[in-house]
């Protein structure tokens, strides 16, 4: 099959060792009188969501190929019977918040400053295990703004810039997660999109998939499950088949949850099975990104139980959750409260209101008011228990 113009541009760009941003800069230099294209414009040309019509002569010049070659490729269309699969790039906004300032007035940034930032990002990630949502969002946003300012205003080598972008991607994932936990969903989405852009510009598909999967997870829980299915699937493709086992397991987990929230029972179960198979490939000698330190068989077990609960299969959900909760780190109070909320609902579905009330009582005793996710789960649990208000244990809980 002949190449489309987007496929040809991508192949020629990669042959020169250029990033999408580098090609956009070369085009801007070749056409000084025009509004310059952004890295996102190049991305959209390559995936076929936009045509580079007016840029063809300039593309020919900077890529050093005959214009006729690009014109011929432009006439190539994908067969109608082959639908185009969405990619992570489809979910990026038109603007580019990471564009460097024309005049960089900041100090020279070296590997030492980036290493210091990496250390602070990991500290913030660990803090999220014990400090939640509304209590952590201020420090998280301050760190993110400072990192973006450092990248845009400072001068640095290409390698340092790439590491700085990768760190911004990691920081955006945790800052977006904190904002989402605080109930600031619009802010979280803006942060996640920034992180996807930074990770993709750094050429780190595994990281951009992690950020995209986090956004898909938010969409699953905030009324956009069909969009979440598309984005979660795009994240798995972005990471690629050679991604670390923990990464593939987590991203397939996101696919399973998106399908569950969309009411797609069978695809959800299939994705869960694939996630389990992926994690089985992990071993002590397998390297994984540091931001996946928390991903293990127990977390996969929790997601499986949550899917079963959502699908009203309590006989499968209850044993899984009781097993995990029996050995869960009590210092991670938010996660413990969330997992207890799922167990309470599963008990209610199993027509065990006394056990549901007892579990809900344990959840409420943890008092996680700083987490909007926990607050929302509390509402769901109490609403579910009201169907059993005549049961003394439930009546006592509701009265309290």
JOWO-V196417 format. One record per residue. N is the residue number from 1. RES is the residue in three letters. OMEGA is omega in degrees with one decimal (NA if undefined). Layout:
BEGIN
n = [N,N]
res = [RES,RES]
omega = [OMEGA,OMEGA]
END
This chain:
BEGIN
n = [1,2,3,4,5,6,7,8,9,10,11,12,13,14,15,16,17,18,19,20,21,22,23,24,25,26,27,28,29,30,31,32,33,34,35,36,37,38,39,40,41,42,43,44,45,46,47,48,49,50,51,52,53,54,55,56,57,58,59,60,61,62,63,64,65,66,67,68,69,70,71,72,73,74,75,76,77,78,79,80,81,82,83,84,85,86,87,88,89,90,91,92,93,94,95,96,97,98,99,100,101,102,103,104,105,106,107,108,109,110,111,112,113,114,115,116,117,118,119,120,121,122,123,124,125,126,127,128,129,130,131,132,133,134,135,136,137,138,139,140,141,142,143,144,145,146,147,148,149,150,151,152,153,154,155,156,157,158,159,160,161,162,163,164,165,166,167,168,169,170,171,172,173,174,175,176,177,178,179,180,181,182,183,184,185,186,187,188,189,190,191,192,193,194,195,196,197,198,199,200,201,202,203,204,205,206,207,208,209,210,211,212,213,214,215,216,217,218,219,220,221,222,223,224,225,226,227,228,229,230,231,232,233,234,235,236,237,238,239,240,241,242,243,244,245,246,247,248,249,250,251,252,253,254,255,256,257,258,259,260,261,262,263,264,265,266,267,268,269,270,271,272,273,274,275,276,277,278,279,280,281,282,283,284,285,286,287,288,289,290,291,292,293,294,295,296,297,298,299,300,301,302,303,304,305,306,307,308,309,310,311,312,313,314,315,316,317,318,319,320,321,322,323,324,325,326,327,328,329,330,331,332,333,334,335,336,337,338,339,340,341,342,343,344,345,346,347,348,349,350,351,352,353,354,355,356,357,358,359,360,361,362,363,364,365,366,367,368,369,370,371,372,373,374,375,376,377,378,379,380,381,382,383,384,385,386,387,388,389,390,391,392,393,394,395,396,397,398,399,400]
res = [UNK,UNK,UNK,UNK,UNK,UNK,UNK,UNK,UNK,UNK,UNK,UNK,UNK,UNK,UNK,UNK,UNK,UNK,UNK,UNK,UNK,UNK,UNK,UNK,UNK,UNK,UNK,UNK,UNK,UNK,UNK,UNK,UNK,UNK,UNK,UNK,UNK,UNK,UNK,UNK,UNK,UNK,UNK,UNK,UNK,UNK,UNK,UNK,UNK,UNK,UNK,UNK,UNK,UNK,UNK,UNK,UNK,UNK,UNK,UNK,UNK,UNK,UNK,UNK,UNK,UNK,UNK,UNK,UNK,UNK,UNK,UNK,UNK,UNK,UNK,UNK,UNK,UNK,UNK,UNK,UNK,UNK,UNK,UNK,UNK,UNK,UNK,UNK,UNK,UNK,UNK,UNK,UNK,UNK,UNK,UNK,UNK,UNK,UNK,UNK,UNK,UNK,UNK,UNK,UNK,UNK,UNK,UNK,UNK,UNK,UNK,UNK,UNK,UNK,UNK,UNK,UNK,UNK,UNK,UNK,UNK,UNK,UNK,UNK,UNK,UNK,UNK,UNK,UNK,UNK,UNK,UNK,UNK,UNK,UNK,UNK,UNK,UNK,UNK,UNK,UNK,UNK,UNK,UNK,UNK,UNK,UNK,UNK,UNK,UNK,UNK,UNK,UNK,UNK,UNK,UNK,UNK,UNK,UNK,UNK,UNK,UNK,UNK,UNK,UNK,UNK,UNK,UNK,UNK,UNK,UNK,UNK,UNK,UNK,UNK,UNK,UNK,UNK,UNK,UNK,UNK,UNK,UNK,UNK,UNK,UNK,UNK,UNK,UNK,UNK,UNK,UNK,UNK,UNK,UNK,UNK,UNK,UNK,UNK,UNK,UNK,UNK,UNK,UNK,UNK,UNK,UNK,UNK,UNK,UNK,UNK,UNK,UNK,UNK,UNK,UNK,UNK,UNK,UNK,UNK,UNK,UNK,UNK,UNK,UNK,UNK,UNK,UNK,UNK,UNK,UNK,UNK,UNK,UNK,UNK,UNK,UNK,UNK,UNK,UNK,UNK,UNK,UNK,UNK,UNK,UNK,UNK,UNK,UNK,UNK,UNK,UNK,UNK,UNK,UNK,UNK,UNK,UNK,UNK,UNK,UNK,UNK,UNK,UNK,UNK,UNK,UNK,UNK,UNK,UNK,UNK,UNK,UNK,UNK,UNK,UNK,UNK,UNK,UNK,UNK,UNK,UNK,UNK,UNK,UNK,UNK,UNK,UNK,UNK,UNK,UNK,UNK,UNK,UNK,UNK,UNK,UNK,UNK,UNK,UNK,UNK,UNK,UNK,UNK,UNK,UNK,UNK,UNK,UNK,UNK,UNK,UNK,UNK,UNK,UNK,UNK,UNK,UNK,UNK,UNK,UNK,UNK,UNK,UNK,UNK,UNK,UNK,UNK,UNK,UNK,UNK,UNK,UNK,UNK,UNK,UNK,UNK,UNK,UNK,UNK,UNK,UNK,UNK,UNK,UNK,UNK,UNK,UNK,UNK,UNK,UNK,UNK,UNK,UNK,UNK,UNK,UNK,UNK,UNK,UNK,UNK,UNK,UNK,UNK,UNK,UNK,UNK,UNK,UNK,UNK,UNK,UNK,UNK,UNK,UNK,UNK,UNK,UNK,UNK,UNK,UNK,UNK,UNK,UNK,UNK,UNK,UNK,UNK,UNK,UNK,UNK,UNK,UNK,UNK,UNK,UNK,UNK,UNK,UNK,UNK]
omega = [179.7,-179.4,167.8,-179.5,178.3,178.5,179.4,178.9,-179.3,-178.8,-179.5,178.8,-179.3,178.4,178.2,-178.3,-177.2,168.5,175.7,177.7,-179.2,177.3,178.4,178.6,178.6,178.2,177.9,178.2,-177.6,-178.1,-172.7,-178.1,-176.3,170.6,-172.8,175.1,176.1,175.2,178.1,175.4,179.1,179.5,-178.7,174.6,-173.0,-179.9,172.7,178.2,176.9,-179.3,178.1,-172.7,-173.3,-178.9,-177.0,-179.4,180.0,174.4,178.9,-178.2,-173.8,178.3,174.5,175.4,177.0,178.9,-179.0,178.8,178.9,178.9,179.9,179.3,-179.3,-179.2,-179.1,178.7,173.4,176.4,-179.1,-178.5,-179.5,-178.7,179.8,179.7,178.1,175.7,179.1,-179.1,179.2,-174.8,179.2,177.1,-178.4,-177.7,179.0,-176.3,-179.8,-179.4,-178.5,175.8,-179.5,177.4,179.2,-176.5,-177.2,-176.4,176.2,-177.4,179.1,-177.7,-179.5,179.3,178.6,179.0,177.5,178.7,177.3,179.9,-179.4,178.0,-179.8,176.6,177.7,179.4,178.1,178.2,-179.6,177.1,-174.1,177.2,-165.0,167.9,-172.0,-179.8,-173.9,-171.8,179.6,178.1,-179.3,-178.8,178.3,178.5,-178.0,179.0,179.9,-179.3,178.9,177.8,179.0,-178.8,-173.4,-172.9,-177.6,173.6,-174.9,175.1,179.6,-179.5,178.1,177.8,179.2,178.3,177.9,176.4,179.3,179.2,175.3,177.1,179.0,-179.2,178.6,179.4,-177.5,178.5,177.1,178.5,179.1,179.4,178.5,179.3,177.9,-179.1,179.7,-170.3,178.5,177.5,179.0,-179.6,177.5,-179.3,179.5,-179.8,175.1,-179.3,176.9,-179.1,-178.8,-178.3,-180.0,178.2,177.0,-179.9,-177.3,-177.5,179.2,179.7,180.0,176.1,178.1,180.0,179.3,178.1,177.0,177.1,177.0,179.0,177.5,179.3,178.5,-173.2,-176.6,171.4,178.2,-173.7,-179.0,174.1,-179.8,178.5,-179.4,-177.0,179.0,177.7,178.1,179.2,177.6,179.1,-180.0,-179.7,177.4,-176.1,-178.3,178.3,176.8,-174.9,179.9,-179.8,-179.9,179.3,-179.4,-175.7,174.4,172.7,179.2,176.9,-180.0,-178.3,178.6,178.1,179.1,-178.7,177.6,179.4,-179.4,-173.3,-173.8,176.9,178.5,-179.7,177.7,-179.7,176.7,178.1,179.0,178.1,178.9,178.3,179.8,-178.0,178.6,179.1,-179.3,178.5,-177.1,-178.2,-178.0,178.8,176.1,175.9,-176.4,-178.1,176.9,-176.9,-173.8,-174.5,179.0,-177.0,178.9,178.7,177.7,178.8,177.7,-179.8,178.0,179.5,178.8,176.7,178.9,179.0,-179.5,179.5,177.4,174.7,-172.3,-178.9,174.7,-174.2,-173.0,-179.9,-179.6,-177.6,180.0,177.5,-179.1,-176.1,178.5,-179.2,-176.6,179.7,-175.2,179.4,177.5,-168.3,-178.1,179.7,178.4,178.7,180.0,-178.8,175.6,179.8,178.2,178.3,178.8,179.0,179.2,176.4,178.8,177.7,179.4,-179.5,176.1,-173.2,179.9,178.1,178.4,180.0,178.8,179.2,177.9,177.2,175.8,179.7,-177.0,-179.6,179.4,170.8,-177.1,-176.0,-179.4,-179.0,178.8,178.0,179.0,177.7,179.4,177.9,177.1,178.1,-178.2,-178.7,-177.7,176.1,-179.2,-176.9,-178.3,175.7,-179.0,-174.0,178.5,177.3,-174.0,-178.6,178.8,179.4,178.9,179.0,-178.7,-179.6,-177.4,NA]
END
